Structure formats: C-alpha cells, structure tokens
Amino acid sequence: MVDIEFITFACTDPGRLADFWMEALGGERRELPPSIEPEIVDRPGEGPSLLFKELSKGTERDLPIHLDLSTDNREATIERLRNLGASVRETKTESYETHTSTWTIMEDPEGNGFCVSEYE
C-alpha cells in the first residue's frame, strides 16, 4: 500500500513557514531530534503532514511543492509506477539518529515531480 505521507515545501525559512501553517491549520509541530533538519507540522484529523525543508526554489526541477509517498516496498512501488508511465530521476539516502531514509525522485507522465520513500 502507498500513502501520501508528506506534502513537502522547499523554503528559505522552514521554521517560519511551519509556524504559519501550524497556526493556519490548527496543527502541531512534530518534535524531532536536533540533527533532523526539516520542520514537520501534523495536521488535525487524517491526511498527510506538511514538511518544510530549506531548499532552493530556482527551477521546477527543484520540486518546490511535491508529494512524498511512503511505502514499505520502495522498489516494487517504483516498478509499478514506471509501468504506469512515471520515470525515475534519482535515488538518495540519508541517515539520521533514529532511522535511515531512502527516497527516489520520480516524475509523473506530465513531468510533475514526486518522491517515493522507505524508512528503515
């Protein structure tokens, strides 16, 4: 099963933008270890959380706002999405204090970027 885990925002001041959306939506900031850079706002009720990460917004390839899909079998999900017409840009891995995250940046058939993530 694939879930939308985050709607991710590239921004210059993640804390400020997280505060704005937390107040706007009545959400709560997620407590994260200091070594984890992004800010996360959990929305009330069901649905994806908002993730704010300091990133450049210079081009459309920087994915200024995009969906982060979460799955327990990233490779199978990528293959299924490729069969539906998506393409792969690249795969990245980052290790944190609490987990390792591997994600693949993909494009839908019209070139809109999204990520498929798996956490260990």
Residue frames as a rotation matrix with the C-alpha (Angstrom) as fourth column:
MET 1
0.579 0.816 0.000 0.00
0.816 -0.579 0.000 0.00
0.000 0.000 -1.000 0.00
VAL 2
-0.567 -0.716 0.406 1.19
0.718 -0.672 -0.181 3.51
0.403 0.189 0.896 -0.79
ASP 3
0.468 0.673 -0.573 0.24
0.858 -0.502 0.111 6.50
-0.213 -0.544 -0.812 1.36
ILE 4
0.248 -0.373 0.894 0.82
0.226 -0.875 -0.428 10.22
0.942 0.308 -0.133 0.92
GLU 5
0.125 -0.294 -0.948 2.95
0.980 0.185 0.072 10.87
0.154 -0.938 0.311 3.98
PHE 6
-0.241 -0.297 -0.924 4.02
0.498 -0.855 0.144 14.47
-0.833 -0.426 0.354 3.39
ILE 7
0.790 0.155 0.593 3.30
0.561 -0.572 -0.598 17.46
0.246 0.806 -0.539 1.24
THR 8
0.098 -0.907 -0.409 6.80
0.896 -0.099 0.434 18.92
-0.434 -0.409 0.803 1.08
PHE 9
0.977 0.193 0.095 7.62
0.214 -0.918 -0.333 22.62
0.023 0.346 -0.938 0.75
ALA 10
-0.100 -0.987 0.126 11.02
0.952 -0.131 -0.276 23.94
0.289 0.092 0.953 -0.35
CYS 11
0.871 0.437 0.224 11.54
0.340 -0.866 0.368 27.18
0.355 -0.245 -0.902 1.55
THR 12
0.017 -0.898 0.439 14.16
0.016 -0.438 -0.899 29.61
1.000 0.023 0.007 2.82
ASP 13
-0.669 -0.175 0.722 12.95
-0.678 -0.254 -0.690 29.64
0.304 -0.951 0.051 6.45
PRO 14
-0.499 0.480 -0.722 11.41
0.168 0.870 0.463 26.27
0.850 0.110 -0.515 7.41
GLY 15
-0.746 0.188 -0.638 10.64
0.660 0.085 -0.746 27.32
-0.086 -0.978 -0.188 11.00
ARG 16
-0.787 0.437 -0.436 8.75
-0.350 -0.898 -0.267 30.44
-0.508 -0.058 0.859 9.96
LEU 17
-0.510 0.606 -0.611 6.73
-0.702 0.118 0.703 28.63
0.498 0.787 0.365 7.30
ALA 18
-0.596 0.272 -0.755 5.98
0.441 0.897 -0.025 25.72
0.671 -0.348 -0.655 9.66
ASP 19
-0.825 0.291 -0.484 4.72
0.357 -0.396 -0.846 28.21
-0.438 -0.871 0.223 12.27
PHE 20
-0.693 0.573 -0.437 2.49
-0.703 -0.670 0.236 29.86
-0.158 0.471 0.868 9.68
TRP 21
-0.363 0.565 -0.741 0.88
-0.455 0.587 0.670 26.60
0.813 0.580 0.044 8.53
MET 22
-0.767 0.089 -0.636 0.61
0.547 0.609 -0.574 25.26
0.336 -0.788 -0.516 12.07
GLU 23
-0.767 0.483 -0.422 -1.45
0.007 -0.651 -0.759 28.30
-0.642 -0.585 0.496 13.05
ALA 24
-0.588 0.541 -0.601 -3.37
-0.808 -0.375 0.454 28.40
0.021 0.753 0.658 9.76
LEU 25
-0.228 0.466 -0.855 -4.45
-0.370 0.771 0.519 24.74
0.901 0.435 -0.003 10.01
GLY 26
0.511 0.386 0.768 -4.58
-0.843 0.050 0.535 24.31
0.168 -0.921 0.351 13.78
GLY 27
0.640 -0.341 -0.689 -1.82
0.068 0.918 -0.391 21.71
0.765 0.204 0.610 13.58
GLU 28
0.892 -0.425 0.153 1.06
-0.188 -0.042 0.981 20.79
-0.411 -0.904 -0.117 15.87
ARG 29
0.288 -0.887 -0.361 4.81
-0.885 -0.102 -0.455 20.91
0.367 0.450 -0.814 15.32
ARG 30
0.892 -0.071 -0.446 6.36
0.139 0.983 0.120 17.45
0.430 -0.169 0.887 15.48
GLU 31
0.638 -0.717 0.281 9.22
-0.617 -0.258 0.743 17.11
-0.460 -0.648 -0.607 17.97
LEU 32
0.891 -0.414 -0.187 12.32
0.122 0.615 -0.779 15.93
0.437 0.672 0.598 16.11
PRO 33
0.434 -0.828 -0.355 15.92
0.777 0.144 0.613 15.31
-0.456 -0.542 0.706 17.18
PRO 34
0.487 -0.258 -0.835 18.11
-0.172 -0.965 0.197 18.40
-0.856 0.048 -0.514 16.60
SER 35
-0.578 -0.811 0.090 20.08
-0.091 0.174 0.981 16.63
-0.811 0.558 -0.174 13.86
ILE 36
-0.284 0.557 0.780 16.99
0.921 0.384 0.061 16.31
-0.265 0.736 -0.622 11.66
GLU 37
-0.946 -0.317 -0.068 16.70
0.282 -0.907 0.313 19.46
-0.161 0.277 0.947 9.56
PRO 38
-0.584 0.723 0.369 13.13
0.176 -0.331 0.927 19.63
0.792 0.607 0.066 8.27
GLU 39
-0.819 0.508 0.269 10.24
-0.469 -0.320 -0.823 21.02
-0.332 -0.800 0.500 10.24
ILE 40
-0.777 0.601 -0.188 7.05
0.335 0.647 0.684 18.93
0.533 0.469 -0.704 10.25
VAL 41
-0.657 0.693 0.296 3.52
-0.734 -0.500 -0.460 20.07
-0.171 -0.520 0.837 11.02
ASP 42
-0.886 0.463 0.023 0.99
0.464 0.883 0.079 17.34
0.017 0.080 -0.997 11.74
ARG 43
-0.647 0.728 0.228 -2.47
-0.488 -0.625 0.610 18.40
0.586 0.284 0.759 10.65
PRO 44
-0.512 0.559 0.653 -5.52
-0.611 0.298 -0.734 17.63
-0.604 -0.774 0.189 12.77
GLY 45
0.605 0.793 0.067 -7.52
-0.554 0.480 -0.680 14.64
-0.572 0.375 0.730 11.57
GLU 46
0.384 -0.410 0.827 -6.42
0.519 0.837 0.174 12.36
-0.763 0.363 0.535 8.78
GLY 47
0.982 -0.076 0.174 -4.25
0.127 -0.418 -0.900 13.23
0.141 0.905 -0.401 5.83
PRO 48
0.281 -0.960 0.002 -0.62
0.770 0.225 -0.597 13.94
0.573 0.170 0.802 5.08
SER 49
0.460 -0.290 -0.839 1.60
0.609 -0.584 0.536 16.05
-0.645 -0.758 -0.092 7.28
LEU 50
0.957 -0.209 0.201 3.38
0.000 -0.694 -0.720 19.13
0.290 0.689 -0.665 5.96
LEU 51
0.412 -0.897 -0.160 7.18
0.807 0.277 0.522 19.02
-0.424 -0.344 0.838 5.72
PHE 52
0.991 -0.134 0.000 9.25
-0.125 -0.926 -0.356 22.21
0.048 0.353 -0.935 5.38
LYS 53
0.445 -0.887 0.124 12.85
0.757 0.446 0.478 21.89
-0.479 -0.119 0.870 4.24
GLU 54
0.402 -0.398 -0.824 15.41
-0.340 -0.901 0.269 24.54
-0.850 0.172 -0.498 3.40
LEU 55
-0.102 -0.358 0.928 15.91
0.768 0.564 0.302 24.08
-0.632 0.744 0.218 -0.33
SER 56
-0.863 -0.226 -0.451 16.42
-0.125 -0.770 0.625 26.23
-0.489 0.596 0.637 -3.38
LYS 57
0.176 0.945 0.277 13.33
0.381 0.194 -0.904 27.06
-0.908 0.265 -0.326 -5.43
GLY 58
-0.424 -0.518 -0.743 15.23
-0.342 -0.668 0.661 28.17
-0.839 0.534 0.106 -8.52
THR 59
-0.718 0.164 -0.677 13.75
-0.654 0.175 0.736 25.79
0.239 0.971 -0.018 -11.09
GLU 60
0.383 0.924 -0.004 10.81
-0.892 0.371 0.260 23.45
0.241 -0.096 0.966 -11.46
ARG 61
0.250 -0.353 -0.902 13.23
-0.048 0.926 -0.376 20.52
0.967 0.137 0.215 -11.14
ASP 62
-0.778 -0.530 0.339 13.86
-0.319 -0.132 -0.939 21.59
0.542 -0.838 -0.067 -7.52
LEU 63
-0.266 0.785 -0.560 10.32
0.585 0.593 0.553 20.37
0.766 -0.181 -0.617 -6.65
PRO 64
-0.762 -0.094 0.641 9.23
-0.315 -0.811 -0.493 23.43
0.567 -0.577 0.588 -4.62
ILE 65
-0.175 0.712 0.680 5.97
-0.870 0.211 -0.445 21.69
-0.460 -0.670 0.583 -3.56
HIS 66
-0.352 0.012 -0.936 5.55
-0.657 0.709 0.256 17.96
0.667 0.705 -0.242 -4.11
LEU 67
0.756 0.623 0.199 4.04
-0.611 0.566 0.553 14.77
0.232 -0.540 0.809 -2.74
ASP 68
-0.560 -0.821 0.111 6.13
-0.806 0.509 -0.304 12.35
0.193 -0.259 -0.946 -0.69
LEU 69
0.548 0.717 -0.432 4.74
-0.604 0.696 0.389 8.84
0.579 0.048 0.814 -0.98
SER 70
-0.309 -0.601 0.737 5.61
-0.933 0.342 -0.112 6.33
-0.185 -0.722 -0.666 1.75
THR 71
0.623 0.456 -0.635 5.75
-0.595 0.804 -0.006 2.59
0.508 0.381 0.772 1.14
ASP 72
0.508 -0.461 0.728 7.19
-0.546 0.481 0.686 -0.50
-0.666 -0.746 -0.007 2.78
ASN 73
0.157 -0.493 0.856 8.48
0.650 0.704 0.286 -1.77
-0.743 0.512 0.431 -0.58
ARG 74
0.178 -0.131 -0.975 10.02
-0.339 -0.938 0.064 1.13
-0.924 0.319 -0.212 -2.48
GLU 75
-0.806 -0.580 -0.119 11.44
-0.315 0.250 0.916 -0.94
-0.502 0.775 -0.384 -5.34
ALA 76
-0.599 0.658 0.456 8.11
0.762 0.644 0.071 -2.66
-0.247 0.390 -0.887 -6.11
THR 77
0.360 0.747 -0.558 6.27
0.510 -0.659 -0.553 0.67
-0.781 -0.085 -0.618 -5.90
ILE 78
-0.186 -0.522 -0.833 8.76
-0.485 -0.688 0.539 2.32
-0.854 0.504 -0.125 -8.26
GLU 79
-0.950 -0.180 0.255 8.37
0.094 0.614 0.784 -0.52
-0.298 0.769 -0.566 -10.75
ARG 80
-0.173 0.968 0.181 4.57
0.902 0.230 -0.366 -0.28
-0.396 0.100 -0.913 -10.60
LEU 81
0.431 0.322 -0.843 4.68
0.127 -0.947 -0.296 3.50
-0.893 0.021 -0.449 -11.12
ARG 82
-0.579 -0.682 -0.447 7.13
-0.432 -0.208 0.878 3.13
-0.691 0.701 -0.174 -14.02
ASN 83
-0.802 0.342 0.490 4.73
0.557 0.722 0.409 0.69
-0.214 0.601 -0.770 -15.65
LEU 84
0.270 0.941 -0.204 2.04
0.814 -0.336 -0.473 3.37
-0.513 -0.038 -0.857 -15.30
GLY 85
0.592 -0.069 0.803 4.23
0.652 -0.545 -0.528 5.90
0.474 0.836 -0.278 -17.15
ALA 86
0.947 -0.316 -0.055 6.32
-0.200 -0.718 0.667 7.55
-0.250 -0.621 -0.743 -14.42
SER 87
0.521 -0.849 -0.085 10.07
0.230 0.236 -0.944 7.99
0.822 0.473 0.318 -14.79
VAL 88
0.678 -0.392 -0.622 12.94
0.705 0.107 0.701 7.97
-0.208 -0.914 0.349 -12.28
ARG 89
0.822 -0.475 0.314 15.20
-0.324 -0.843 -0.428 11.00
0.468 0.251 -0.847 -11.79
GLU 90
-0.314 -0.947 -0.068 17.46
-0.370 0.188 -0.910 9.77
0.874 -0.261 -0.409 -8.98
THR 91
0.683 0.428 -0.592 17.60
0.349 0.520 0.780 7.93
0.641 -0.739 0.206 -5.66
LYS 92
-0.169 -0.698 0.696 19.06
-0.483 -0.557 -0.676 9.34
0.859 -0.450 -0.243 -2.44
THR 93
0.420 0.231 -0.878 19.69
0.618 0.635 0.463 8.00
0.664 -0.737 0.124 1.07
GLU 94
-0.140 -0.445 0.885 20.20
-0.519 -0.728 -0.448 9.91
0.843 -0.522 -0.129 4.33
SER 95
-0.087 0.048 -0.995 20.89
0.698 0.716 -0.027 8.50
0.711 -0.697 -0.096 7.78
TYR 96
0.165 0.233 0.958 19.61
-0.516 -0.808 0.285 10.20
0.841 -0.541 -0.013 10.92
GLU 97
-0.643 -0.391 0.659 19.90
-0.758 0.197 -0.622 9.39
0.113 -0.899 -0.423 14.63
THR 98
-0.212 0.707 0.674 16.64
-0.622 0.434 -0.651 7.46
-0.754 -0.558 0.348 14.60
HIS 99
0.539 0.477 0.694 16.37
0.237 0.705 -0.669 5.99
-0.808 0.525 0.267 11.10
THR 100
-0.758 -0.650 -0.049 17.63
0.085 -0.173 0.981 5.80
-0.647 0.740 0.187 7.54
SER 101
0.394 0.894 -0.215 15.51
-0.069 -0.204 -0.976 7.19
-0.917 0.400 -0.018 4.73
THR 102
-0.792 -0.515 0.328 15.85
0.294 0.149 0.944 6.21
-0.535 0.844 0.033 1.09
TRP 103
0.295 0.915 -0.276 13.78
0.079 -0.311 -0.947 8.03
-0.952 0.258 -0.164 -1.48
THR 104
-0.551 -0.347 0.759 13.50
0.762 0.163 0.627 8.04
-0.342 0.924 0.174 -5.23
ILE 105
-0.308 0.397 -0.865 12.64
-0.296 -0.904 -0.309 11.24
-0.904 0.161 0.396 -7.04
MET 106
-0.508 0.258 0.822 10.26
0.747 0.607 0.271 10.49
-0.429 0.752 -0.501 -9.89
GLU 107
-0.791 0.375 -0.484 8.18
-0.514 -0.836 0.193 12.32
-0.332 0.401 0.853 -12.48
ASP 108
0.030 0.870 0.492 4.60
0.105 0.487 -0.867 11.53
-0.994 0.078 -0.077 -13.43
PRO 109
0.041 -0.023 0.999 3.74
0.926 0.377 -0.029 11.22
-0.375 0.926 0.036 -17.16
GLU 110
0.790 0.268 0.551 3.49
0.492 -0.814 -0.310 15.04
0.365 0.516 -0.775 -17.45
GLY 111
-0.056 -0.957 0.285 6.80
0.402 -0.283 -0.871 15.73
0.914 0.066 0.400 -15.70
ASN 112
0.509 0.270 0.817 5.48
-0.590 -0.582 0.560 16.65
0.627 -0.767 -0.137 -12.23
GLY 113
-0.470 -0.841 -0.267 7.94
-0.313 0.442 -0.841 15.59
0.825 -0.312 -0.471 -9.55
PHE 114
0.696 0.549 0.463 7.19
-0.640 0.181 0.747 13.42
0.326 -0.816 0.477 -6.53
CYS 115
-0.447 -0.887 0.121 9.15
-0.824 0.355 -0.442 11.16
0.349 -0.297 -0.889 -4.18
VAL 116
0.678 0.515 -0.525 8.74
-0.240 0.829 0.504 7.53
0.695 -0.216 0.686 -3.14
SER 117
-0.158 -0.742 0.651 10.25
-0.861 -0.219 -0.459 6.91
0.483 -0.633 -0.605 0.31
GLU 118
0.610 0.227 -0.759 11.04
0.187 0.890 0.416 3.96
0.770 -0.395 0.501 2.52
TYR 119
0.285 -0.456 0.843 12.28
-0.855 -0.519 0.009 4.22
0.434 -0.723 -0.538 6.11
GLU 120
0.249 -0.287 -0.925 14.46
0.259 0.940 -0.222 1.72
0.933 -0.184 0.309 7.96
